[in-house]
Amino acid sequence: MMEEYRFNKQDYDRRTAWFREARFGLFLHWGLYAIPARGEWVRSNERMPEEEYMPFFREFSASRFDPKAWAREAKNAGMKYAVLTAKHHDGFCLFDSKYTDFKATNTPAGRDLVREFLDAFRAEGLRVGLYYSLLDWHHPDYPHCSDSCHPMRGNENYPDEGRDFARYREYLYRQVEELVTNYGKLDIMWFDFSYGKMSGEMWGAERLVNMVRSHQPDVIIDNRLEASGEGHGSLYYGDPKPWHGDFECPEQIIPPEGVTDVNGDPMVWECCLTMNGSWGYNAADHYFKPASMLIRKLVECVSKGGNMLLNVGPDGTGAFPDRSVEILREIGDWMKKNSASIYGCGSAPDLPKPDYGRITAAGAALAAGAASGEKKYFFHVFDNTVGPLPLIGISRESIVRIRALSDGHEIPHGADLWGTQNYPDIAFCDLGPDPVLPDPVDYVIEVTVKA
Ligand code: GLC
């Protein structure tokens, strides 16, 4: 009998603090599927028998894999952490596991790629996480015919008699144990995912989480031991199970109103999303979101109190797609000037969303501000106004100073701005005579007010 689980809010707040500060991370989906290059679900989508997948295992050479270059791009883009697929649903391991032969060390690559990833990203000062798939389409004890996701689902030639799920559960446990004991400090364990009865204790979740935390007391864990890209974990319902996640992880959608639990309290969350439409490298998917859009979506996440985990799917050789690099660099250019409106920032529940953009509030500055008697908001202007820019919710008397975040120059404000006299309850500032914003993507105005 395990000890009864008790949720410790203090401990929770402490371990998630860096994550709430960081706001922006890199998701990396990489594995054998990058060679067929039709996404990481290729085996399942095409109901591909394993024999047809094995050539990619014999071919995987990681010839252009340069984790230091990956880490530099991530850092330059302003990302604070990265999460790599140590094992995806296909069961292939990028790490040197002693419990399987289906691993990078047995491919022409011949190396432990997880270790190289961790070393490189840590060297750039980034936090590191590992994604581990709960599903496994390689393991003989994972259900085949009767499973709803397996490539051999519904195929009578792959019956499930004799498959021993307890044995798979032990395999999963042992592999995760390798990850949390052989690779130094991990900041995130990102499990993926639960579906139907494949959830919670089916994965042996309590024992698993206890083991993970015994080795990595500060690691934060996603909520997919009991949820998926949709649905909530038990923390949301106010009834945390021992394996409840530390954060909700909405996938390919930014929650319209952020995420609050059943009691209305804000939750820690991270929206993961792809740059194009695919996680794993997809050579035919050219539908990339422009950097301008991704910058605004990052701001949207932060303005709703969440993080953004933006994905890159390196190709079969290990190189980032050119388009992904361009996008990361463009985001980096904006972040270099404006990251103070992202890191440590969150929602501004006391102010309405302006029709020209969004607001993020400086969290750390808020706490510091309490002492100095000031607080800070960032007004993100996506779309210029005609005439002075209204700062609805801010009273004229409370304004201490207004600056352009990118270069710190003073933005005038005051009662005498033309056209504003009909709106005495609204503070305005003046962005100058040019109707075209200095930053057409998101021009950030830093507004400091008396607390
Ligand atoms: C999904 C998919 C998976 C992807 C993940 C990212 O659950 O199964 O391919 O890795 O989401 O969030």
Residues whose N, C-alpha, C, O or C-beta is under 5 A from the ligand:
A	BS01	GLC	E40 D192 F193 E251 C272 W279
